Amino acid sequence: MLNAELQKYSLIGFRSAGMVEKIAQLEALAEDMKRRISELEDFGVVVKDLEYGLIDFPADRYGEKVLLCWRYGEPEVSFWHRESEGYNGRKLLKAQLIQP
């Protein structure tokens, strides 16, 4: 929302002190997001899609490397897929079959 407002005023060449402040806020938010994503990646989490809130976690299934899959809004991690399958290849997770 903030980005859309800034783009609208940039198109017409309008630049005020308030706009400069909003640009600084947007840049700070972007930097904070990058830092948080980096922290998640340090734990082995793979951020797949920010718009949908989609992340994967590496796991082992019967000796095969797979990815546990979670999407924002899901109450828990309930799906897995092979790396080559992606989100569309998600399968229901049976907790006893997966070892971290």
MMTF fields as JSON, N, C-alpha, C and O atoms, coordinates in Angstrom:
{
  "mmtfVersion": "1.0.0",
  "mmtfProducer": "UNKNOWN",
  "numBonds": 399,
  "numAtoms": 400,
  "numGroups": 100,
  "numChains": 1,
  "numModels": 1,
  "chainsPerModel": [1],
  "groupsPerChain": [100],
  "chainIdList": ["A"],
  "bondAtomList": [4, 2, 8, 6, 12, 10, 16, 14, 20, 18, 24, 22, 28, 26, 32, 30, 36, 34, 40, 38, 44, 42, 48, 46, 52, 50, 56, 54, 60, 58, 64, 62, 68, 66, 72, 70, 76, 74, 80, 78, 84, 82, 88, 86, 92, 90, 96, 94, 100, 98, 104, 102, 108, 106, 112, 110, 116, 114, 120, 118, 124, 122, 128, 126, 132, 130, 136, 134, 140, 138, 144, 142, 148, 146, 152, 150, 156, 154, 160, 158, 164, 162, 168, 166, 172, 170, 176, 174, 180, 178, 184, 182, 188, 186, 192, 190, 196, 194, 200, 198, 204, 202, 208, 206, 212, 210, 216, 214, 220, 218, 224, 222, 228, 226, 232, 230, 236, 234, 240, 238, 244, 242, 248, 246, 252, 250, 256, 254, 260, 258, 264, 262, 268, 266, 272, 270, 276, 274, 280, 278, 284, 282, 288, 286, 292, 290, 296, 294, 300, 298, 304, 302, 308, 306, 312, 310, 316, 314, 320, 318, 324, 322, 328, 326, 332, 330, 336, 334, 340, 338, 344, 342, 348, 346, 352, 350, 356, 354, 360, 358, 364, 362, 368, 366, 372, 370, 376, 374, 380, 378, 384, 382, 388, 386, 392, 390, 396, 394],
  "bondOrderList": [1, 1, 1, 1, 1, 1, 1, 1, 1, 1, 1, 1, 1, 1, 1, 1, 1, 1, 1, 1, 1, 1, 1, 1, 1, 1, 1, 1, 1, 1, 1, 1, 1, 1, 1, 1, 1, 1, 1, 1, 1, 1, 1, 1, 1, 1, 1, 1, 1, 1, 1, 1, 1, 1, 1, 1, 1, 1, 1, 1, 1, 1, 1, 1, 1, 1, 1, 1, 1, 1, 1, 1, 1, 1, 1, 1, 1, 1, 1, 1, 1, 1, 1, 1, 1, 1, 1, 1, 1, 1, 1, 1, 1, 1, 1, 1, 1, 1, 1],
  "groupList": [{"groupName": "MET", "atomNameList": ["N", "CA", "C", "O"], "elementList": ["N", "C", "C", "O"], "formalChargeList": [0, 0, 0, 0], "bondAtomList": [1, 0, 2, 1, 3, 2], "bondOrderList": [1, 1, 2], "singleLetterCode": "M", "chemCompType": "L-PEPTIDE LINKING"}, {"groupName": "LEU", "atomNameList": ["N", "CA", "C", "O"], "elementList": ["N", "C", "C", "O"], "formalChargeList": [0, 0, 0, 0], "bondAtomList": [1, 0, 2, 1, 3, 2], "bondOrderList": [1, 1, 2], "singleLetterCode": "L", "chemCompType": "L-PEPTIDE LINKING"}, {"groupName": "ASN", "atomNameList": ["N", "CA", "C", "O"], "elementList": ["N", "C", "C", "O"], "formalChargeList": [0, 0, 0, 0], "bondAtomList": [1, 0, 2, 1, 3, 2], "bondOrderList": [1, 1, 2], "singleLetterCode": "N", "chemCompType": "L-PEPTIDE LINKING"}, {"groupName": "ALA", "atomNameList": ["N", "CA", "C", "O"], "elementList": ["N", "C", "C", "O"], "formalChargeList": [0, 0, 0, 0], "bondAtomList": [1, 0, 2, 1, 3, 2], "bondOrderList": [1, 1, 2], "singleLetterCode": "A", "chemCompType": "L-PEPTIDE LINKING"}, {"groupName": "GLU", "atomNameList": ["N", "CA", "C", "O"], "elementList": ["N", "C", "C", "O"], "formalChargeList": [0, 0, 0, 0], "bondAtomList": [1, 0, 2, 1, 3, 2], "bondOrderList": [1, 1, 2], "singleLetterCode": "E", "chemCompType": "L-PEPTIDE LINKING"}, {"groupName": "GLN", "atomNameList": ["N", "CA", "C", "O"], "elementList": ["N", "C", "C", "O"], "formalChargeList": [0, 0, 0, 0], "bondAtomList": [1, 0, 2, 1, 3, 2], "bondOrderList": [1, 1, 2], "singleLetterCode": "Q", "chemCompType": "L-PEPTIDE LINKING"}, {"groupName": "LYS", "atomNameList": ["N", "CA", "C", "O"], "elementList": ["N", "C", "C", "O"], "formalChargeList": [0, 0, 0, 0], "bondAtomList": [1, 0, 2, 1, 3, 2], "bondOrderList": [1, 1, 2], "singleLetterCode": "K", "chemCompType": "L-PEPTIDE LINKING"}, {"groupName": "TYR", "atomNameList": ["N", "CA", "C", "O"], "elementList": ["N", "C", "C", "O"], "formalChargeList": [0, 0, 0, 0], "bondAtomList": [1, 0, 2, 1, 3, 2], "bondOrderList": [1, 1, 2], "singleLetterCode": "Y", "chemCompType": "L-PEPTIDE LINKING"}, {"groupName": "SER", "atomNameList": ["N", "CA", "C", "O"], "elementList": ["N", "C", "C", "O"], "formalChargeList": [0, 0, 0, 0], "bondAtomList": [1, 0, 2, 1, 3, 2], "bondOrderList": [1, 1, 2], "singleLetterCode": "S", "chemCompType": "L-PEPTIDE LINKING"}, {"groupName": "ILE", "atomNameList": ["N", "CA", "C", "O"], "elementList": ["N", "C", "C", "O"], "formalChargeList": [0, 0, 0, 0], "bondAtomList": [1, 0, 2, 1, 3, 2], "bondOrderList": [1, 1, 2], "singleLetterCode": "I", "chemCompType": "L-PEPTIDE LINKING"}, {"groupName": "GLY", "atomNameList": ["N", "CA", "C", "O"], "elementList": ["N", "C", "C", "O"], "formalChargeList": [0, 0, 0, 0], "bondAtomList": [1, 0, 2, 1, 3, 2], "bondOrderList": [1, 1, 2], "singleLetterCode": "G", "chemCompType": "PEPTIDE LINKING"}, {"groupName": "PHE", "atomNameList": ["N", "CA", "C", "O"], "elementList": ["N", "C", "C", "O"], "formalChargeList": [0, 0, 0, 0], "bondAtomList": [1, 0, 2, 1, 3, 2], "bondOrderList": [1, 1, 2], "singleLetterCode": "F", "chemCompType": "L-PEPTIDE LINKING"}, {"groupName": "ARG", "atomNameList": ["N", "CA", "C", "O"], "elementList": ["N", "C", "C", "O"], "formalChargeList": [0, 0, 0, 0], "bondAtomList": [1, 0, 2, 1, 3, 2], "bondOrderList": [1, 1, 2], "singleLetterCode": "R", "chemCompType": "L-PEPTIDE LINKING"}, {"groupName": "VAL", "atomNameList": ["N", "CA", "C", "O"], "elementList": ["N", "C", "C", "O"], "formalChargeList": [0, 0, 0, 0], "bondAtomList": [1, 0, 2, 1, 3, 2], "bondOrderList": [1, 1, 2], "singleLetterCode": "V", "chemCompType": "L-PEPTIDE LINKING"}, {"groupName": "ASP", "atomNameList": ["N", "CA", "C", "O"], "elementList": ["N", "C", "C", "O"], "formalChargeList": [0, 0, 0, 0], "bondAtomList": [1, 0, 2, 1, 3, 2], "bondOrderList": [1, 1, 2], "singleLetterCode": "D", "chemCompType": "L-PEPTIDE LINKING"}, {"groupName": "PRO", "atomNameList": ["N", "CA", "C", "O"], "elementList": ["N", "C", "C", "O"], "formalChargeList": [0, 0, 0, 0], "bondAtomList": [1, 0, 2, 1, 3, 2], "bondOrderList": [1, 1, 2], "singleLetterCode": "P", "chemCompType": "L-PEPTIDE LINKING"}, {"groupName": "CYS", "atomNameList": ["N", "CA", "C", "O"], "elementList": ["N", "C", "C", "O"], "formalChargeList": [0, 0, 0, 0], "bondAtomList": [1, 0, 2, 1, 3, 2], "bondOrderList": [1, 1, 2], "singleLetterCode": "C", "chemCompType": "L-PEPTIDE LINKING"}, {"groupName": "TRP", "atomNameList": ["N", "CA", "C", "O"], "elementList": ["N", "C", "C", "O"], "formalChargeList": [0, 0, 0, 0], "bondAtomList": [1, 0, 2, 1, 3, 2], "bondOrderList": [1, 1, 2], "singleLetterCode": "W", "chemCompType": "L-PEPTIDE LINKING"}, {"groupName": "HIS", "atomNameList": ["N", "CA", "C", "O"], "elementList": ["N", "C", "C", "O"], "formalChargeList": [0, 0, 0, 0], "bondAtomList": [1, 0, 2, 1, 3, 2], "bondOrderList": [1, 1, 2], "singleLetterCode": "H", "chemCompType": "L-PEPTIDE LINKING"}],
  "groupTypeList": [0, 1, 2, 3, 4, 1, 5, 6, 7, 8, 1, 9, 10, 11, 12, 8, 3, 10, 0, 13, 4, 6, 9, 3, 5, 1, 4, 3, 1, 3, 4, 14, 0, 6, 12, 12, 9, 8, 4, 1, 4, 14, 11, 10, 13, 13, 13, 6, 14, 1, 4, 7, 10, 1, 9, 14, 11, 15, 3, 14, 12, 7, 10, 4, 6, 13, 1, 1, 16, 17, 12, 7, 10, 4, 15, 4, 13, 8, 11, 17, 18, 12, 4, 8, 4, 10, 7, 2, 10, 12, 6, 1, 1, 6, 3, 5, 1, 9, 5, 15],
  "groupIdList": [1, 2, 3, 4, 5, 6, 7, 8, 9, 10, 11, 12, 13, 14, 15, 16, 17, 18, 19, 20, 21, 22, 23, 24, 25, 26, 27, 28, 29, 30, 31, 32, 33, 34, 35, 36, 37, 38, 39, 40, 41, 42, 43, 44, 45, 46, 47, 48, 49, 50, 51, 52, 53, 54, 55, 56, 57, 58, 59, 60, 61, 62, 63, 64, 65, 66, 67, 68, 69, 70, 71, 72, 73, 74, 75, 76, 77, 78, 79, 80, 81, 82, 83, 84, 85, 86, 87, 88, 89, 90, 91, 92, 93, 94, 95, 96, 97, 98, 99, 100],
  "secStructList": [7, 2, 2, 2, 2, 2, 2, 2, 2, 2, 2, 6, 6, 7, 7, 7, 2, 2, 2, 2, 2, 2, 2, 2, 2, 2, 2, 2, 2, 2, 2, 2, 2, 2, 2, 2, 2, 2, 2, 2, 2, 2, 6, 6, 7, 3, 3, 3, 3, 6, 6, 6, 6, 3, 3, 3, 3, 3, 3, 3, 3, 6, 6, 3, 3, 3, 3, 3, 3, 3, 3, 6, 6, 7, 1, 1, 7, 7, 3, 3, 3, 7, 6, 6, 6, 7, 4, 4, 4, 7, 3, 3, 7, 7, 4, 4, 4, 3, 3, 7],
  "xCoordList": [0.825, 0.0, 0.875, 0.624, 1.876, 2.797, 3.529, 3.706, 3.952, 4.664, 3.772, 4.239, 2.505, 1.577, 1.394, 1.352, 1.287, 1.125, 2.359, 2.243, 3.525, 4.766, 4.89, 5.326, 4.515, 4.589, 3.645, 4.001, 2.458, 1.471, 2.036, 1.951, 2.606, 3.133, 4.425, 4.706, 5.195, 6.406, 6.079, 6.8, 4.991, 4.586, 4.261, 4.502, 3.724, 3.374, 4.474, 4.3, 5.586, 6.72, 6.583, 7.321, 5.652, 5.415, 6.36, 6.446, 7.063, 7.994, 7.952, 8.384, 7.429, 7.325, 8.17, 8.721, 8.263, 8.992, 8.336, 9.014, 6.995, 6.275, 6.58, 6.689, 6.719, 7.034, 8.444, 8.669, 9.376, 10.747, 10.755, 11.481, 9.948, 9.854, 9.257, 9.716, 8.242, 7.63, 8.595, 8.595, 9.412, 10.429, 11.407, 11.787, 11.807, 12.727, 12.068, 12.731, 10.775, 10.049, 10.007, 10.234, 9.718, 9.643, 11.0, 11.075, 12.054, 13.402, 13.746, 14.355, 13.365, 13.628, 12.85, 13.381, 11.595, 10.79, 11.41, 11.45, 11.887, 12.507, 13.774, 14.005, 14.583, 15.812, 15.489, 16.156, 14.467, 14.056, 13.579, 13.89, 12.831, 12.352, 13.522, 13.537, 14.487, 15.673, 16.409, 16.849, 16.539, 17.238, 16.5, 17.119, 15.18, 14.381, 14.408, 14.459, 14.374, 14.475, 15.831, 15.919, 16.873, 18.211, 18.295, 18.939, 17.644, 17.611, 16.913, 17.385, 15.799, 15.095, 15.978, 16.05, 16.649, 17.514, 18.674, 19.141, 19.144, 20.205, 19.758, 20.59, 18.45, 17.894, 17.569, 17.091, 17.821, 17.545, 16.199, 15.851, 15.434, 14.134, 14.366, 15.233, 13.576, 13.664, 12.407, 11.298, 12.585, 11.463, 11.185, 11.996, 10.017, 9.683, 8.893, 9.144, 7.946, 7.085, 6.57, 5.785, 7.009, 6.595, 5.132, 4.442, 4.647, 3.262, 2.28, 1.274, 2.561, 1.68, 2.122, 1.428, 3.265, 3.749, 4.144, 3.823, 4.834, 5.166, 6.629, 7.546, 6.82, 8.178, 8.3, 7.318, 9.528, 9.846, 10.922, 11.751, 10.887, 11.88, 12.472, 11.714, 13.791, 14.374, 14.085, 14.099, 13.822, 13.557, 13.978, 14.362, 13.898, 14.246, 13.03, 12.418, 12.676, 11.544, 12.06, 12.334, 12.193, 12.718, 14.045, 14.282, 14.908, 16.223, 16.224, 17.283, 15.08, 14.98, 14.871, 14.104, 15.632, 15.557, 14.276, 14.06, 13.434, 12.181, 12.065, 12.927, 11.006, 10.758, 9.399, 8.387, 9.383, 8.122, 7.657, 8.474, 6.365, 5.836, 4.769, 3.863, 4.88, 3.895, 3.55, 4.415, 2.265, 1.793, 1.106, 0.384, 1.338, 0.733, -0.761, -1.459, -1.235, -2.641, -2.929, -3.969, -2.025, -2.224, -1.885, -0.886, -2.695, -2.483, -1.199, -0.673, -0.694, 0.548, 1.161, 0.553, 2.379, 3.041, 2.388, 2.545, 1.658, 0.875, 1.169, 0.536, 2.121, 2.385, 3.88, 4.704, 4.212, 5.59, 5.567, 4.53, 6.745, 6.906, 8.381, 9.256, 8.631, 10.01, 10.433, 9.596, 11.733, 12.229, 11.793, 11.476, 11.774, 11.418, 9.924, 9.522, 9.101, 7.647, 7.096, 6.151, 7.658, 7.169, 5.799, 5.289, 5.224, 3.966, 2.844, 2.068, 2.743, 1.665, 1.775, 0.804, 2.93, 3.124, 2.982, 3.392, 2.403, 2.277, 1.447, 0.436, 1.916, 1.219, 0.992, 1.775, -0.083, -0.396, 0.711, 1.161, 1.134, 2.198, 1.651, 0.652, 2.314, 2.038, 3.265, 4.335, 3.109, 4.232, 5.183, 6.387, 4.689, 5.574, 6.511, 7.45, 6.283, 7.113, 8.256, 9.138, 8.266, 9.249, 10.142, 9.679, 11.432, 12.38, 13.121, 13.587, 13.25, 13.961, 15.442, 16.187],
  "yCoordList": [-1.179, 0.0, 1.25, 2.194, 1.247, 2.373, 2.505, 3.614, 1.387, 1.398, 1.953, 2.743, 1.552, 2.032, 3.548, 4.246, 4.04, 5.483, 6.239, 7.283, 5.711, 6.362, 6.354, 7.343, 5.258, 5.177, 6.186, 6.82, 6.336, 7.271, 8.695, 9.395, 9.116, 10.473, 10.634, 11.731, 9.593, 9.663, 9.876, 10.58, 9.268, 9.398, 10.839, 11.26, 11.579, 12.968, 13.953, 15.167, 13.429, 14.27, 14.98, 15.924, 14.54, 15.166, 14.565, 13.344, 15.416, 14.943, 15.922, 17.069, 15.455, 16.306, 15.713, 14.62, 16.45, 15.937, 14.662, 13.725, 14.643, 13.443, 12.25, 11.121, 12.503, 11.422, 10.889, 9.679, 11.773, 11.362, 10.488, 9.496, 10.858, 10.071, 8.681, 7.678, 8.635, 7.354, 6.46, 5.242, 7.061, 6.293, 5.676, 4.513, 6.442, 5.932, 4.799, 3.816, 4.923, 3.861, 2.586, 1.487, 2.746, 1.59, 0.896, -0.333, 1.667, 1.092, 0.365, -0.704, 0.93, 0.28, -1.022, -2.016, -1.036, -2.265, -3.34, -4.515, -2.932, -3.879, -4.478, -5.682, -3.658, -4.147, -5.098, -6.118, -4.765, -5.635, -6.987, -8.034, -6.954, -8.197, -9.049, -10.263, -8.423, -9.155, -9.802, -10.948, -9.069, -9.595, -10.801, -11.806, -10.7, -11.799, -13.025, -14.155, -12.81, -13.93, -14.61, -15.837, -13.82, -14.372, -15.215, -16.263, -14.754, -15.52, -16.861, -17.886, -16.862, -18.12, -19.054, -20.25, -18.511, -19.327, -19.923, -21.016, -19.211, -19.746, -21.013, -21.841, -21.167, -22.359, -23.451, -24.52, -23.197, -24.181, -24.014, -24.792, -23.016, -22.749, -22.129, -21.271, -22.576, -22.015, -21.171, -21.703, -19.873, -18.972, -19.051, -18.615, -19.619, -19.86, -18.729, -18.378, -18.149, -17.12, -16.215, -16.645, -14.975, -14.029, -13.638, -13.464, -13.498, -13.078, -14.074, -13.674, -15.372, -16.407, -16.917, -17.73, -16.448, -16.897, -18.356, -19.104, -18.769, -20.171, -20.445, -19.808, -21.425, -21.82, -23.336, -24.055, -23.805, -25.229, -25.491, -24.63, -26.712, -27.156, -28.47, -29.387, -28.596, -29.87, -30.96, -30.708, -32.174, -33.313, -34.6, -34.585, -35.698, -37.006, -37.923, -38.039, -38.573, -39.506, -40.827, -40.949, -41.816, -43.14, -43.027, -43.743, -42.134, -41.959, -41.036, -40.777, -40.538, -39.625, -38.19, -37.913, -37.295, -35.879, -35.291, -35.342, -34.735, -34.105, -32.748, -32.359, -32.039, -30.744, -30.747, -31.086, -30.368, -30.107, -28.742, -27.847, -28.583, -27.388, -26.748, -27.428, -25.445, -24.712, -23.416, -22.751, -23.069, -21.818, -21.002, -21.542, -19.701, -18.799, -19.08, -19.195, -19.189, -19.454, -20.902, -21.206, -21.806, -23.216, -23.375, -22.822, -24.117, -24.206, -24.937, -24.713, -25.795, -26.531, -27.019, -26.924, -27.542, -28.125, -29.478, -30.408, -29.587, -30.793, -31.412, -32.4, -30.851, -31.336, -31.489, -30.875, -32.318, -32.498, -32.656, -32.935, -32.468, -32.722, -32.925, -32.498, -33.58, -33.707, -32.36, -31.568, -32.106, -30.82, -30.549, -29.41, -31.569, -31.397, -31.16, -30.728, -31.433, -31.322, -29.941, -29.48, -29.291, -27.974, -28.015, -29.076, -26.838, -26.667, -27.523, -28.103, -27.614, -28.388, -29.885, -30.618, -30.339, -31.754, -32.093, -33.17, -31.183, -31.412, -32.652, -32.929, -33.387, -34.581, -34.429, -33.781, -35.03, -34.959, -35.622, -36.719, -34.969, -35.44, -36.376, -36.078, -37.507, -38.404, -38.3, -38.801, -37.657, -37.275, -38.424, -38.197, -39.64, -40.74, -41.125, -41.893, -40.617, -40.975, -39.995, -40.269, -38.881, -37.824, -37.652, -37.619, -37.544, -37.253, -35.984, -35.867, -35.023, -33.779, -34.025, -33.086],
  "zCoordList": [0.0, 0.0, 0.0, -0.75, 0.826, 0.878, -0.452, -0.957, -1.018, -2.286, -3.406, -4.227, -3.45, -4.48, -4.375, -5.389, -3.167, -2.968, -3.454, -4.095, -3.149, -3.576, -5.093, -5.683, -5.727, -7.185, -7.835, -8.828, -7.285, -7.832, -7.837, -8.846, -6.719, -6.639, -7.446, -7.929, -7.599, -8.404, -9.874, -10.582, -10.331, -11.731, -12.11, -13.242, -11.176, -11.484, -11.063, -11.168, -10.595, -10.236, -8.907, -8.627, -8.092, -6.792, -5.76, -5.627, -5.036, -4.007, -2.839, -2.955, -1.725, -0.536, 0.577, 0.446, 1.671, 2.839, 3.356, 3.777, 3.318, 3.749, 2.866, 3.346, 1.568, 0.642, 0.89, 0.851, 1.142, 1.441, 2.694, 2.759, 3.685, 4.916, 4.627, 5.174, 3.772, 3.427, 2.651, 2.827, 1.797, 1.075, 2.068, 1.929, 3.055, 4.082, 4.87, 5.203, 5.171, 5.884, 5.043, 5.55, 3.76, 2.862, 2.764, 2.795, 2.647, 2.583, 3.876, 3.838, 5.025, 6.307, 6.417, 6.912, 5.962, 5.976, 5.082, 5.448, 3.921, 2.993, 3.604, 3.492, 4.241, 4.879, 6.025, 6.196, 6.809, 7.909, 7.37, 7.938, 6.285, 5.687, 5.184, 5.387, 4.538, 4.057, 5.231, 5.138, 6.328, 7.506, 8.074, 8.422, 8.165, 8.714, 7.807, 8.292, 6.511, 5.568, 5.721, 5.715, 5.857, 6.045, 7.329, 7.344, 8.397, 9.646, 9.441, 9.933, 8.721, 8.43, 7.614, 7.897, 6.603, 5.754, 6.538, 6.219, 7.565, 8.423, 9.154, 9.525, 9.361, 9.994, 8.976, 9.355, 7.693, 6.662, 5.994, 5.106, 6.399, 5.78, 4.404, 4.235, 3.424, 2.082, 1.844, 1.789, 1.706, 1.438, -0.059, -0.877, -0.409, -1.81, -2.443, -3.596, -1.719, -2.301, -1.19, -0.344, -1.195, -0.15, -0.292, 0.713, -1.516, -1.729, -1.131, -0.545, -1.273, -0.745, 0.625, 1.236, 1.109, 2.415, 2.387, 3.311, 1.344, 1.131, 1.49, 0.973, 2.404, 2.794, 2.802, 2.987, 2.597, 2.624, 3.672, 3.967, 4.23, 5.202, 4.698, 4.383, 4.611, 4.197, 5.231, 6.435, 4.741, 5.627, 4.916, 3.747, 5.639, 5.111, 5.197, 6.259, 4.092, 4.053, 3.513, 2.319, 4.387, 3.998, 3.265, 2.292, 3.725, 3.119, 1.916, 1.345, 1.52, 0.381, 0.898, 1.82, 0.306, 0.679, 0.082, -1.129, 0.953, 0.535, 1.208, 1.996, 0.896, 1.511, 2.194, 1.58, 3.466, 4.142, 3.649, 3.433, 3.473, 2.83, 3.713, 4.193, 3.923, 4.72, 4.005, 3.436, 4.045, 3.463, 4.547, 5.384, 4.522, 5.496, 5.599, 4.592, 6.835, 7.084, 7.413, 7.997, 7.048, 7.401, 8.882, 9.342, 9.636, 11.077, 11.468, 12.559, 10.606, 10.901, 9.595, 8.529, 9.702, 8.528, 8.269, 9.06, 7.168, 6.885, 5.532, 5.158, 4.784, 3.435, 3.186, 3.864, 2.203, 1.76, 0.237, -0.365, -0.363, -1.8, -2.106, -1.354, -3.216, -3.693, -4.26, -4.694, -4.256, -4.728, -6.163, -6.507, -6.994, -8.403, -8.62, -9.701, -7.618, -7.776, -7.438, -8.079, -6.463, -6.08, -5.417, -5.057, -5.269, -4.535, -5.11, -4.351, -6.412, -7.039, -6.774, -6.96, -6.346, -6.049, -4.574, -4.144, -3.794, -2.352, -2.053, -2.698, -1.044, -0.567, 0.932, 1.626, 1.419, 2.839, 3.655, 3.324, 4.694, 5.562, 6.623, 7.278, 6.785, 7.904, 8.801, 8.458, 9.936, 10.797, 11.091, 11.207, 11.213, 11.574, 10.414, 10.625, 9.212, 8.067, 7.839, 7.025, 8.521, 8.281, 9.508, 10.648, 9.229, 10.288, 9.917, 8.783, 10.831, 10.51, 10.277, 9.996]
}
